[in-house]
Amino acid sequence: MRRTARRIVVGLALGMAGAWCAWALDLGKLRQAYLRASGGGAVERFASWNELLSSGRRLPATEQLDRVNDFFNRQLRFVEDIDLWGQSDYWATPMETLARGAGDCEDFAIAKYFTLVSLGVPVDRLRLTYVRARQSGPGGPSFLAHMVLAYYPEPDADPLVLDNLLGRILPASRRPDLLPVFNFNSQRIFQAGGGERGSGQVGQLSRWQDALRRTRNEGFD
């Protein structure tokens, strides 16, 4: 995803959708969605994901974060949307991403988000976060638009960052290479500093709203 953060913010419209505080899984429906997306192959990735859910539900939250972050960082290859989907910006569902075994930074973050909520992590502790990621180059540092998943143990805590660019989960205070722009979950959109945008209404980015709808149709309900 090589676009500036400004273009992302300006280019995406805001929509409205109902809040999702939690959801149950229809594993049969999810498996069918996975098989459609994969063309009937690569069933071992779905089985591994299902095992991740089965073994992770009773674990402490920090261990759930580690397992989910490691699972997707190992299972998925980074591929730009234009090369994977033939579109400049496509937000894949978790089953689409898992079936392809690939995605861009948004797809990594979204898949981790849905998996953690399915494990029982409260939605209000998770935020998909747009950042500007500092990259070093021969001409000096540059900044690329990037998405990570942030976990807040408490509302005002230093969040833990789940990132496909880095295997280790670190507090945001130890990621000076990431400059937050704004973040959101399936309930609210937040400013970079953590405050809610708007007046407490449940607002979604239009692509996020569409991804929520398609993911719910897959079997996250």
N, C-alpha and C positions, 0 to 999 in steps of 0.2 A: 504494500500500500504506500506508493510514493507520491503523496500529495501533501500540500502544506496544511497545517491545522486550520488556517483561516478558511481555505476552500472547503474543508470538511464541515466547519460550523455553518458557513453561509449556504453551502450546497444542499444540506439536509433540512427538510421541513419538519415541523413538529406536528404530531397527531395526538389523539386521545385514545385511551384504552382502559379497560378495567384493571384494577390492581391484582397481581398474583402474589399471594403471600406464601403459598406452598402448592404442591401438586403431587398427585399420585402417579404411578406408572402403569401403563397397560403394556406389559412386556411383549405380548403376542403382537399387538399392533405396531410396537416399536420395531420388532424384528422384521415384520413385513415391510415397513418403511425403509429399513436398512437394506433389505434384499432388493427392493425396487431401485434404490439409489446405487447399489453396487453391481446391479445386473446379475444378482444371484451368487456372487462370489465373495471371497475374503470373509467368510463367516467367522473366522477365528477372532477377528477384531471385535465383533459384536459379543462373542462369548467372553472375551477378556474384559470388555467393558461391563458386562453383566456380573462377572466375578468381582470386579472392583466394587460394584454396588453392594453385592451380597456380603462381602467381607469387610466393608468399610462403615456400615451404618452405626455400629456401636463404638467406633473409635473416637478419641478426643478430636476436637475440631482441628488442632494444629497438625495431627497426623493425617486427617482427611485431606487437608490442603496439600500436604507433601505428596500423598499418593496420587491425587488427581492431577496435580501439576506435572509430576513425573510421568504419569501415564500418557497424557496427551503430548507432552514434549517428546516422548520416545515414539509414540505411535504415528505422529503426523509429520509430514514434510511441509516446509514453507513453500507455497506456490502462489503467485499473484493471481487475483481474480480473473484478469483478462486471459491468462493462460489456462486456468482451470475451468472457468465457466463461460468464457467468451464475453464477459461483461466487465466494465471498468470498476464496478463496486457492487458486489453481491454478498449479502449476509446469509451464510449457509446455516441450516439447522444442524443440530448435533449429529443426527443420523446421516445427513448428507456429507458432513465433514468426515465422520468416522468411516463411512463407506468408501469415500475417495482416498482416505489415508493422507489427506493433504488439505491445506487451507492457508489463508493469510492470517495476520495477527488478530483480526476481528473474530475469525472462525475459531481460533485457539481459545480466545477469551470467552466466547459464547458457549462453547462446548464445556469448558470448565465450570462456568456459571451454572448451567442447567444440571450438571452432574453433582455439584456440591449441594444445590438446593434439594435434589433428589435424595441425597444422603442425610438431609435434615438440617443443613446449615440455614439459619434464618435469612430470608431475602434482605432484610434491612442491614445485615452485616456485609453484604456483597455489593460492589459497584464496578461496573464496566467503565473504564477510565481512559479517555482520550488524552494522550500526552504528546509532547514533542520530544523525540529521542535524539540526543546528541550523538553524532557519528564523527569519528576522526577520519580525515582524508588528507591527501597530499597538498590540497589547497587550504587546509585548516578545517576546523569543525563545521559540520552542517547539521541541520535539524530535519528529521523525517517525522511525518505523522505516524502515530503508532497507537495501538490499544493494548491495555493490560487489564487484569482483573485484580481488584483490591479487596482485601478482607479487613474489616474493622472490628476488633474484639470488643470495643466500646465505641459509642458514637463519636467521641472526640479523640480517639486513640490514633497513634501513628499507625497507618494501615500496613499490612503485609502485602507485598506485590507478587503476583503470579504472572510470569512473563515467559513467552516463548524464546526470547533472546538470551535468557539466563536460566540455567538449571536450578540455581538456589533461590529459595524464597527469602527475600530480605525486606526489612521495614523501608517504607518510602524515604525516611530520613537518610538511608544508606544508598539511595539511588539518585545521586545528584545529576545523573545523565538523563533523567526523566523530568520534564517540566509539564505538570498537569494543566489541562485546558478546561475540561469539565468531565463529570462522571454521572452515571445513571444506573438504575436497576429497573425492575418491572413495576416499581411503584412511583418513582420520582426522578427528576433530573436535578442535579446539584451543580453549583458553581465550583470552580477549582478549589476554593477555600473550604468547601464543605457545606455551604448554605444552600437551601432549596431555591430553585428558580421557580418563580410564580408564587401562587398563594395557597400552597398545599394541595392543589389539584394533581391528579395522576396524569402526567404528560409523558409522551414517548416520542422519540425520533421516528419518522415514518418508516425507515428501514427496520428499526427495532420493533415497531408495532407489527410490521409484516412478518418478521422473523418469529415473534411470539405466536402469531396466529398459525403459521405453518408448523412450528414446533409442537403446538398444542394438538394440531391435527395428526401429528406423528404418533401421539400416545402419551405425551406429558400432559396430564389433565388433573 
